[in-house]
Amino acid sequence: MRDFQKPDRSEVFSSNGMIATSHPLAAKIGLDAMSKGGNAIDAAITAALMLVLCEPQSTGLFGDAFAIIKSKKSESIIGLNGSGMAPMSLTSETLLSKNMKEIPLNSAHAVTVPGAVALFEEVAEKFGDLGLKELCTKPIKYAEEGVVVSPRVSFDWETHRKKLIGSSEKFYLNSGKPYKAGSLFKAPMQAEVLRQIAAHGSKGFYQSDITIDLVNSLRELGGVHTLADFDNVKVQYVDPVYAGLKDGSTLIELPPNGQGVTAIMMKKLMEYCNIEKFNAGSYERVHLEAEIAKLAYSARNNFIGDPSFSEIKQNVFLDGSYLEQLSKEVSLGKLLNDNLQDNFFTRNKDTVLICAADNAGNAISLIFSTFHAFGSGLCSKKYGLLFHNRGAGFVLKKNHPNELLGGKRPLHTIIPAILKEKDGSMMPFGVMGGQYQANGHARILSNIKDYGMELQESLNFPRSFYFDGVLNLERGYPKETRDKLLNIGYKVEEATIPIGGAQLVRIDSSGVLVGASDPRKDGCALGC
């Protein structure tokens, strides 16, 4: 139990319904949906649509989404992939011929076709009780009337305002300046987009005058998108990946083109390295986790792509005996090289997340993103829809599993998850924060499983993240830890922004619902 004399927050408990989001208004709208007869899945969809307005820096209708669902309408766990494909006429050769070595983050070439709206329609109609039209009602109201900007959103707006150029300045700056906390952000043209989705479903987005605005705007920005690229967007049902943990619980992630198997790999390597032998806040734990991240992320970068185009070597991520051997590469005082290549493994990628559950047995982890803050920074001219830059997840290397090809999905960083306990308890959860997400899944599970932390404590605890040659530490770590890591040889930097954000909801085996929300965001868990 936490110390009630120290500043902190408690888990939220309820018996009927629970939702956790990164913005309190989105959580409230989700809870309202349940009070109107909707289920947890309805709550998650309407909350996601609200977050388009509450956190425009983190997500948007021109985004992608993934979901893991336990529905009362199905015995099995359901996985849905709502990520879109590259325009059919765009290939790696297109960009290599222009002497590009990578896909620019702020380029129309980084804009793949968005899949989120298709996923929302599919999920609402197949697994919800209210229907997509009803779930759009409150978001339409707030798009017209405005949402008061919250502190973390204002912080992000100020941090990334220079990305907003061209039409984006008109729709996402307040007289040329970023929106401040307490100011009112309105999006009347997005209200019209939501009306068309409410009236016509996904066709109102993918086969309408909205689509014409999207395609014309992208082509003016140098893209090769066509109306036909938007005409065939469909959500993909996928088989979740199950991984048994040493305490008997099961981690359930989605398969590639997402990085869920990377999270599994990290958690399993933590087990084989016996990371729990060291204090939760120790430099040893940070050190081992950083080396494990090098292995897991290098494997991700070498082997993950769209399985429709190439075979994914999942044994690298999932085979227990192989991972046990690989764990021997990790030891205290030793630094592995970065960018470990294919032959090494042969020898041995901002976001919003909603978790919800109800007492009828429905549970969902839904993640929804435009990738980087404000996506590409570009938006459509008429409706002001920010274009994501998810296509920057492709590589231009020939014959790579993640090579850019028309009609192909890129490697995705966003990953929803569910943890299933031996006693029947179930916990939809997830982590926001771009590249950190796979590491974040493993870190939070380690906090709970290896260090016995309560759910809210597991989200509050300081974070570290090794990526691209730098070990970032949040300010919660003492100077002694930083100094020891420097002495080992790491390039250590204090994180300039909080590392990730997370939400979780647990359906206890007794039927009690428990929610927790990351204090690094403005949000909360709410129950009824």
C-alpha positions as CSV (number, residue, x, y, z in Angstrom):
1,M,0.0,0.0,0.0
2,R,1.3,3.5,-0.9
3,D,2.3,6.1,1.7
4,F,-0.7,8.4,1.9
5,Q,1.5,11.2,3.3
6,K,3.5,11.4,0.0
7,P,2.3,12.9,-3.2
8,D,1.0,10.1,-5.4
9,R,-2.2,8.7,-6.8
10,S,-4.1,5.6,-6.0
11,E,-5.5,2.9,-8.3
12,V,-9.1,3.3,-9.1
13,F,-11.5,0.5,-8.2
14,S,-15.0,-0.2,-9.5
15,S,-17.4,-3.0,-10.2
16,N,-19.2,-2.1,-13.5
17,G,-16.9,-0.5,-15.9
18,M,-13.4,1.1,-16.1
19,I,-11.4,3.1,-18.6
20,A,-7.9,4.6,-18.5
21,T,-6.8,7.3,-20.9
22,S,-4.2,10.0,-21.2
23,H,-6.8,12.8,-20.9
24,P,-9.6,13.1,-18.3
25,L,-12.2,14.4,-20.8
26,A,-11.7,11.4,-23.1
27,A,-12.0,9.1,-20.0
28,K,-15.2,10.8,-19.0
29,I,-16.7,10.5,-22.5
30,G,-15.8,6.8,-22.5
31,L,-17.5,6.3,-19.2
32,D,-20.6,8.2,-20.4
33,A,-20.8,5.7,-23.3
34,M,-21.0,2.8,-20.8
35,S,-23.6,4.6,-18.7
36,K,-25.8,4.8,-21.9
37,G,-25.7,1.0,-22.3
38,G,-22.5,0.7,-24.2
39,N,-19.7,-1.7,-23.3
40,A,-16.0,-1.2,-22.7
41,I,-15.3,-1.5,-26.4
42,D,-17.7,1.4,-27.2
43,A,-16.0,3.4,-24.4
44,A,-12.6,2.9,-26.0
45,I,-13.7,3.9,-29.5
46,T,-15.5,7.1,-28.4
47,A,-12.6,8.0,-26.1
48,A,-10.2,7.5,-29.1
49,L,-12.2,9.9,-31.2
50,M,-12.2,12.4,-28.3
51,L,-8.4,12.2,-28.1
52,V,-8.1,13.5,-31.7
53,L,-9.3,16.8,-30.2
54,C,-7.8,16.6,-26.7
55,E,-4.3,15.6,-27.9
56,P,-3.9,16.6,-31.5
57,Q,-0.1,16.4,-31.1
58,S,-0.4,12.7,-30.4
59,T,-3.1,11.3,-32.7
60,G,-5.6,12.1,-35.5
61,L,-8.1,10.7,-37.8
62,F,-5.4,10.4,-40.4
63,G,-3.6,7.8,-38.2
64,D,-3.3,4.1,-37.7
65,A,-4.6,1.9,-34.9
66,F,-4.2,-1.6,-33.4
67,A,-6.4,-3.4,-30.9
68,I,-6.4,-6.5,-28.7
69,I,-10.0,-7.4,-27.6
70,K,-11.6,-9.9,-25.3
71,S,-15.3,-9.7,-26.3
72,K,-18.3,-11.4,-24.7
73,K,-19.2,-12.2,-28.3
74,S,-16.1,-14.4,-28.7
75,E,-14.3,-17.1,-26.7
76,S,-10.9,-16.1,-28.0
77,I,-8.7,-13.0,-27.8
78,I,-9.1,-11.0,-31.0
79,G,-6.3,-9.0,-32.7
80,L,-6.9,-6.3,-35.2
81,N,-4.3,-4.5,-37.3
82,G,-5.5,-1.1,-38.5
83,S,-2.3,0.1,-40.1
84,G,-2.3,1.4,-43.7
85,M,-0.2,0.7,-46.7
86,A,2.2,2.7,-48.8
87,P,0.7,4.2,-52.0
88,M,0.8,1.6,-54.7
89,S,3.1,3.6,-57.0
90,L,5.8,4.3,-54.3
91,T,8.8,2.1,-53.9
92,S,12.3,2.3,-52.5
93,E,13.6,2.8,-56.0
94,T,11.5,5.9,-56.3
95,L,13.4,7.5,-53.5
96,L,16.8,6.0,-54.1
97,S,16.7,7.4,-57.6
98,K,16.4,10.8,-55.9
99,N,19.6,10.1,-53.9
100,M,17.6,9.7,-50.7
101,K,19.1,7.4,-48.0
102,E,16.0,7.4,-45.8
103,I,12.5,8.7,-45.8
104,P,12.2,12.3,-44.5
105,L,9.9,12.6,-41.5
106,N,8.2,15.7,-42.9
107,S,7.8,14.5,-46.4
108,A,4.6,13.3,-48.2
109,H,6.6,10.1,-48.9
110,A,6.4,9.3,-45.2
111,V,2.6,9.4,-45.4
112,T,1.0,5.9,-45.8
113,V,-2.7,5.4,-46.1
114,P,-4.4,5.7,-42.7
115,G,-6.2,2.7,-41.2
116,A,-7.6,3.9,-37.9
117,V,-11.1,4.9,-39.2
118,A,-11.6,1.5,-40.8
119,L,-10.6,-0.2,-37.5
120,F,-13.0,2.0,-35.5
121,E,-15.9,1.0,-37.8
122,E,-15.1,-2.7,-37.7
123,V,-14.7,-2.8,-33.9
124,A,-17.7,-0.7,-33.1
125,E,-20.0,-2.7,-35.4
126,K,-18.7,-6.2,-34.6
127,F,-18.0,-5.9,-30.8
128,G,-19.7,-2.7,-29.5
129,D,-23.4,-2.2,-28.5
130,L,-24.0,1.5,-29.5
131,G,-22.9,1.8,-33.1
132,L,-20.4,4.2,-34.6
133,K,-22.9,7.0,-35.2
134,E,-23.6,7.3,-31.5
135,L,-19.9,7.1,-30.6
136,C,-19.2,10.1,-32.8
137,T,-21.8,12.3,-31.1
138,K,-19.7,13.8,-28.2
139,P,-16.5,14.2,-30.3
140,I,-18.6,16.2,-32.9
141,K,-19.9,18.4,-30.1
142,Y,-16.4,19.1,-28.7
143,A,-14.8,19.6,-32.1
144,E,-17.3,22.4,-32.7
145,E,-17.4,23.9,-29.2
146,G,-13.7,23.4,-28.4
147,V,-11.6,21.5,-25.8
148,V,-9.6,23.4,-23.1
149,V,-5.9,22.6,-23.6
150,S,-4.3,20.7,-20.7
151,P,-0.8,21.2,-19.3
152,R,1.0,18.2,-20.9
153,V,-0.6,18.9,-24.3
154,S,0.5,22.6,-24.0
155,F,4.0,21.4,-23.2
156,D,4.1,19.2,-26.3
157,W,2.6,22.0,-28.5
158,E,5.3,24.4,-27.4
159,T,8.0,21.8,-27.9
160,H,7.0,20.8,-31.4
161,R,5.3,23.9,-32.8
162,K,8.0,24.4,-35.5
163,K,6.9,21.2,-37.2
164,L,3.6,22.9,-38.1
165,I,4.0,24.5,-41.5
166,G,1.8,25.4,-44.4
167,S,-1.9,24.6,-43.9
168,S,-1.0,23.2,-40.4
169,E,-0.3,26.7,-39.1
170,K,-3.9,27.7,-39.9
171,F,-5.5,24.7,-38.2
172,Y,-3.1,24.0,-35.3
173,L,-1.6,27.4,-34.2
174,N,-3.4,30.1,-32.3
175,S,-2.7,33.3,-34.2
176,G,0.7,31.9,-35.1
177,K,1.5,30.6,-31.6
178,P,1.1,27.2,-29.9
179,Y,-2.0,26.8,-27.7
180,K,-1.3,27.4,-24.0
181,A,-2.8,25.5,-21.1
182,G,-6.3,26.9,-20.5
183,S,-6.9,28.1,-24.0
184,L,-9.6,26.7,-26.2
185,F,-8.8,24.5,-29.2
186,K,-11.6,24.1,-31.8
187,A,-11.7,22.0,-34.9
188,P,-14.9,22.7,-36.8
189,M,-13.8,21.1,-40.0
190,Q,-13.0,17.9,-38.1
191,A,-16.5,18.0,-36.8
192,E,-17.7,17.8,-40.4
193,V,-15.4,14.8,-41.0
194,L,-16.8,13.1,-37.9
195,R,-20.4,13.8,-39.2
196,Q,-19.6,12.1,-42.5
197,I,-18.1,9.1,-40.6
198,A,-21.2,9.0,-38.4
199,A,-23.5,9.1,-41.4
200,H,-21.7,6.8,-43.8
201,G,-19.2,4.8,-41.8
202,S,-15.6,4.5,-43.1
203,K,-16.8,5.2,-46.6
204,G,-17.5,8.8,-45.4
205,F,-13.7,9.0,-44.9
206,Y,-12.2,6.8,-47.6
207,Q,-14.6,7.4,-50.5
208,S,-15.9,11.0,-50.2
209,D,-15.0,14.6,-50.7
210,I,-12.8,14.2,-47.6
211,T,-10.7,11.7,-49.6
212,I,-10.4,14.1,-52.5
213,D,-9.1,16.7,-50.1
214,L,-6.6,14.3,-48.6
215,V,-5.3,13.1,-52.0
216,N,-5.1,16.5,-53.6
217,S,-3.3,17.9,-50.6
218,L,-0.8,15.1,-50.6
219,R,-0.1,15.4,-54.3
220,E,0.5,19.1,-53.9
221,L,3.0,18.2,-51.3
222,G,4.9,15.8,-53.6
223,G,3.1,12.6,-52.8
224,V,2.0,9.9,-55.3
225,H,-1.2,9.0,-53.5
226,T,-4.4,8.2,-55.5
227,L,-8.0,7.8,-54.7
228,A,-7.6,4.1,-55.5
229,D,-5.1,3.8,-52.6
230,F,-7.9,4.9,-50.2
231,D,-10.6,2.8,-51.8
232,N,-9.4,-0.5,-50.6
233,V,-8.5,0.1,-46.9
234,K,-9.5,-2.8,-44.7
235,V,-8.7,-3.7,-41.1
236,Q,-6.9,-7.0,-40.8
237,Y,-7.7,-9.7,-38.3
238,V,-4.5,-11.2,-36.9
239,D,-3.7,-14.1,-34.6
240,P,-2.2,-12.7,-31.3
241,V,1.1,-14.0,-30.1
242,Y,1.1,-15.8,-26.7
243,A,4.2,-16.0,-24.5
244,G,4.3,-17.8,-21.1
245,L,6.1,-16.0,-18.3
246,K,7.9,-17.8,-15.6
247,D,5.2,-17.0,-12.9
248,G,2.7,-18.8,-15.1
249,S,1.0,-15.7,-16.5
250,T,0.7,-15.1,-20.3
251,L,1.7,-12.0,-22.2
252,I,-0.4,-11.5,-25.3
253,E,0.9,-9.2,-28.1
254,L,0.1,-8.7,-31.8
255,P,2.4,-10.1,-34.5
256,P,4.4,-8.1,-37.0
257,N,4.2,-5.6,-38.7
258,G,4.1,-4.3,-35.1
259,Q,6.9,-4.7,-32.6
260,G,4.9,-6.8,-30.1
261,V,7.3,-9.7,-30.4
262,T,10.1,-7.3,-29.4
263,A,8.4,-6.7,-26.1
264,I,8.1,-10.4,-25.6
265,M,11.8,-10.9,-26.4
266,M,12.8,-8.2,-23.9
267,K,10.7,-9.6,-21.1
268,K,12.0,-13.1,-21.7
269,L,15.6,-12.0,-21.7
270,M,15.0,-10.2,-18.4
271,E,13.9,-13.5,-17.0
272,Y,16.9,-15.4,-18.3
273,C,19.2,-12.6,-17.0
274,N,17.5,-12.8,-13.5
275,I,17.1,-9.0,-13.5
276,E,15.1,-9.2,-10.3
277,K,18.3,-10.0,-8.3
278,F,19.1,-6.3,-8.4
279,N,17.2,-3.4,-6.8
280,A,14.5,-1.8,-9.0
281,G,16.2,1.5,-9.0
282,S,19.8,0.2,-9.2
283,Y,22.3,1.0,-11.9
284,E,22.6,-2.8,-12.5
285,R,19.0,-3.0,-13.5
286,V,19.3,0.0,-15.9
287,H,22.5,-1.5,-17.3
288,L,21.1,-5.0,-18.0
289,E,17.9,-3.5,-19.4
290,A,19.9,-1.3,-21.8
291,E,21.9,-4.3,-23.1
292,I,18.7,-6.3,-23.5
293,A,17.2,-3.4,-25.4
294,K,20.2,-3.4,-27.8
295,L,19.6,-7.1,-28.6
296,A,15.8,-6.8,-28.9
297,Y,15.7,-3.6,-31.0
298,S,18.5,-4.8,-33.3
299,A,16.5,-7.9,-33.9
300,R,13.5,-5.8,-34.6
301,N,15.3,-3.6,-37.1
302,N,16.8,-6.7,-38.9
303,F,13.8,-9.0,-39.0
304,I,10.4,-7.3,-38.7
305,G,8.4,-6.2,-41.7
306,D,5.0,-6.9,-43.3
307,P,4.5,-10.7,-43.2
308,S,2.4,-10.4,-46.3
309,F,5.6,-9.7,-48.2
310,S,8.3,-11.7,-46.5
311,E,8.6,-14.4,-43.9
312,I,9.3,-13.0,-40.4
313,K,11.9,-15.0,-38.4
314,Q,9.8,-15.1,-35.2
315,N,12.0,-17.7,-33.7
316,V,14.5,-15.0,-33.1
317,F,12.0,-13.3,-30.7
318,L,10.1,-16.3,-29.3
319,D,12.1,-19.5,-29.1
320,G,12.9,-20.1,-25.4
321,S,16.1,-22.1,-25.8
322,Y,17.4,-19.7,-28.3
323,L,16.7,-16.7,-26.1
324,E,18.3,-18.4,-23.1
325,Q,21.5,-18.8,-25.1
326,L,21.2,-15.2,-26.4
327,S,20.9,-13.9,-22.8
328,K,24.5,-15.1,-22.2
329,E,25.6,-12.2,-24.4
330,V,24.4,-9.8,-21.6
331,S,26.5,-9.3,-18.5
332,L,27.4,-6.6,-16.0
333,G,30.2,-4.3,-17.0
334,K,30.0,-5.3,-20.7
335,L,28.6,-3.1,-23.5
336,L,27.3,-4.7,-26.6
337,N,27.8,-3.0,-29.9
338,D,24.9,-1.0,-31.4
339,N,23.2,-2.0,-34.6
340,L,23.9,-5.7,-34.3
341,Q,23.4,-7.3,-37.7
342,D,21.7,-10.3,-39.1
343,N,24.8,-12.5,-38.8
344,F,25.0,-11.8,-35.1
345,F,21.5,-13.3,-34.5
346,T,22.3,-16.2,-36.9
347,R,25.3,-16.9,-34.7
348,N,23.4,-16.8,-31.7
349,K,9.3,2.9,-33.6
350,D,3.7,9.9,-30.0
351,T,0.6,8.1,-29.5
352,V,-2.6,7.6,-27.4
353,L,-3.6,4.5,-25.7
354,I,-7.0,3.5,-24.2
355,C,-7.6,0.5,-21.9
356,A,-11.1,-0.4,-20.8
357,A,-13.0,-3.3,-19.3
358,D,-16.5,-4.0,-18.0
359,N,-18.3,-6.6,-15.8
360,A,-19.8,-8.4,-18.8
361,G,-16.4,-9.7,-19.7
362,N,-15.3,-7.2,-22.4
363,A,-11.8,-5.8,-22.3
364,I,-9.7,-3.8,-24.9
365,S,-6.3,-2.3,-25.3
366,L,-6.5,0.2,-28.2
367,I,-3.6,2.2,-29.5
368,F,-4.0,5.0,-32.0
369,S,-1.2,7.2,-33.4
370,T,0.2,9.6,-36.0
371,F,3.7,8.5,-35.0
372,H,5.8,11.5,-34.3
373,A,4.4,14.6,-32.6
374,F,1.9,16.2,-35.0
375,G,2.8,13.4,-37.4
376,S,4.6,14.8,-40.5
377,G,3.6,18.4,-39.5
378,L,1.6,18.6,-42.8
379,C,-2.1,18.6,-43.1
380,S,-4.9,18.6,-45.7
381,K,-6.0,22.0,-47.0
382,K,-9.7,21.9,-46.6
383,Y,-10.4,19.7,-43.5
384,G,-7.2,20.3,-41.6
385,L,-6.4,16.6,-41.0
386,L,-2.8,16.1,-39.9
387,F,-0.9,13.5,-42.0
388,H,0.9,10.9,-40.0
389,N,4.5,10.0,-41.0
390,R,4.2,6.3,-40.3
391,G,5.9,5.5,-43.7
392,A,9.2,6.8,-42.2
393,G,9.2,3.4,-40.5
394,F,10.2,1.8,-43.8
395,V,13.8,1.3,-44.9
396,L,15.2,1.8,-48.4
397,K,17.5,-1.2,-48.3
398,K,16.8,-3.7,-51.1
399,N,15.3,-7.1,-50.1
400,H,15.0,-6.1,-46.4
401,P,11.9,-7.4,-44.7
402,N,10.9,-3.7,-44.1
403,E,11.8,-2.3,-47.5
404,L,9.5,0.3,-48.9
405,L,7.1,-1.1,-51.5
406,G,3.8,-0.1,-52.8
407,G,0.8,-1.7,-51.0
408,K,3.0,-2.7,-48.0
409,R,2.7,-1.9,-44.3
410,P,5.7,-0.5,-42.5
411,L,7.2,-1.6,-39.2
412,H,5.0,-0.1,-36.5
413,T,6.0,1.0,-33.1
414,I,2.5,1.1,-31.6
415,I,1.5,-2.1,-29.7
416,P,-1.5,-3.0,-27.5
417,A,-1.3,-5.9,-25.1
418,I,-3.1,-8.1,-22.6
419,L,-1.6,-9.9,-19.6
420,K,-3.6,-13.0,-18.6
421,E,-2.9,-14.4,-15.1
422,K,-3.1,-18.0,-13.9
423,D,-6.1,-17.2,-11.7
424,G,-8.1,-15.8,-14.7
425,S,-7.4,-12.1,-14.0
426,M,-6.9,-10.2,-17.2
427,M,-5.1,-6.8,-17.8
428,P,-5.3,-4.9,-21.0
429,F,-2.4,-2.5,-21.0
430,G,0.0,-0.5,-23.2
431,V,2.6,2.2,-23.4
432,M,2.8,5.3,-25.5
433,G,6.0,6.9,-26.6
434,G,7.2,5.8,-30.1
435,Q,10.3,3.7,-30.0
436,Y,10.1,3.2,-26.2
437,Q,6.9,1.1,-26.4
438,A,8.4,-2.4,-26.6
439,N,10.9,-1.5,-23.8
440,G,8.0,0.0,-21.9
441,H,5.9,-3.1,-22.0
442,A,8.8,-5.2,-20.6
443,R,9.6,-2.5,-18.0
444,I,6.1,-2.3,-16.6
445,L,5.7,-6.0,-16.5
446,S,9.0,-6.3,-14.8
447,N,8.0,-3.7,-12.2
448,I,4.9,-5.8,-11.4
449,K,6.2,-9.3,-11.8
450,D,9.9,-9.0,-10.7
451,Y,9.6,-6.2,-8.1
452,G,6.1,-6.8,-6.8
453,M,4.9,-3.2,-7.4
454,E,1.3,-2.2,-7.3
455,L,-0.3,-1.3,-10.6
456,Q,-0.1,2.5,-10.2
457,E,3.4,2.3,-8.7
458,S,4.5,0.3,-11.7
459,L,3.6,3.3,-13.9
460,N,4.9,6.0,-11.6
461,F,8.4,4.4,-11.3
462,P,11.3,6.3,-13.0
463,R,12.3,5.1,-16.5
464,S,15.4,4.6,-18.5
465,F,15.7,3.9,-22.2
466,Y,18.7,3.0,-24.3
467,F,18.2,3.9,-28.0
468,D,20.3,5.1,-30.9
469,G,23.5,5.3,-28.8
470,V,22.1,7.2,-25.9
471,L,20.9,6.1,-22.5
472,N,18.2,8.4,-21.3
473,L,17.4,8.7,-17.6
474,E,14.4,10.4,-16.1
475,R,15.1,12.7,-13.2
476,G,13.9,10.2,-10.6
477,Y,17.3,8.4,-10.7
478,P,20.0,9.5,-8.2
479,K,23.3,11.0,-9.4
480,E,25.1,7.9,-8.1
481,T,23.3,5.8,-10.7
482,R,24.1,8.2,-13.5
483,D,27.8,8.3,-12.5
484,K,28.1,4.5,-12.4
485,L,26.5,4.2,-15.8
486,L,28.9,6.8,-17.2
487,N,31.8,4.9,-15.7
488,I,30.7,1.7,-17.5
489,G,30.9,3.6,-20.8
490,Y,27.3,4.7,-21.6
491,K,26.5,8.1,-23.1
492,V,24.0,9.2,-20.5
493,E,21.6,12.1,-20.9
494,E,18.8,13.4,-18.8
495,A,15.5,12.9,-20.6
496,T,14.3,16.2,-22.0
497,I,10.7,14.9,-22.0
498,P,9.0,12.2,-19.9
499,I,9.8,8.7,-21.2
500,G,6.5,7.3,-22.6
501,G,3.1,7.1,-20.9
502,A,1.0,4.1,-20.0
503,Q,-2.5,3.0,-19.1
504,L,-3.8,-0.3,-17.7
505,V,-7.0,-1.8,-16.5
506,R,-7.2,-5.2,-14.7
507,I,-10.3,-7.4,-14.4
508,D,-9.5,-9.2,-11.1
509,S,-10.5,-12.8,-10.8
510,S,-13.1,-11.7,-8.3
511,G,-14.7,-9.4,-10.9
512,V,-13.4,-6.1,-9.4
513,L,-12.0,-3.7,-12.0
514,V,-8.8,-1.8,-11.2
515,G,-7.4,1.1,-13.3
516,A,-4.2,3.0,-13.3
517,S,-3.0,5.9,-15.4
518,D,0.5,7.3,-16.0
519,P,1.2,10.6,-14.3
520,R,3.5,11.6,-17.2
521,K,0.3,12.5,-19.1
522,D,-2.8,14.6,-18.1
523,G,-5.1,11.6,-17.9
524,C,-6.7,9.3,-15.4
525,A,-8.6,6.1,-14.8
526,L,-12.3,6.4,-14.1
527,G,-14.7,3.7,-13.0
528,C,-18.4,3.3,-12.6
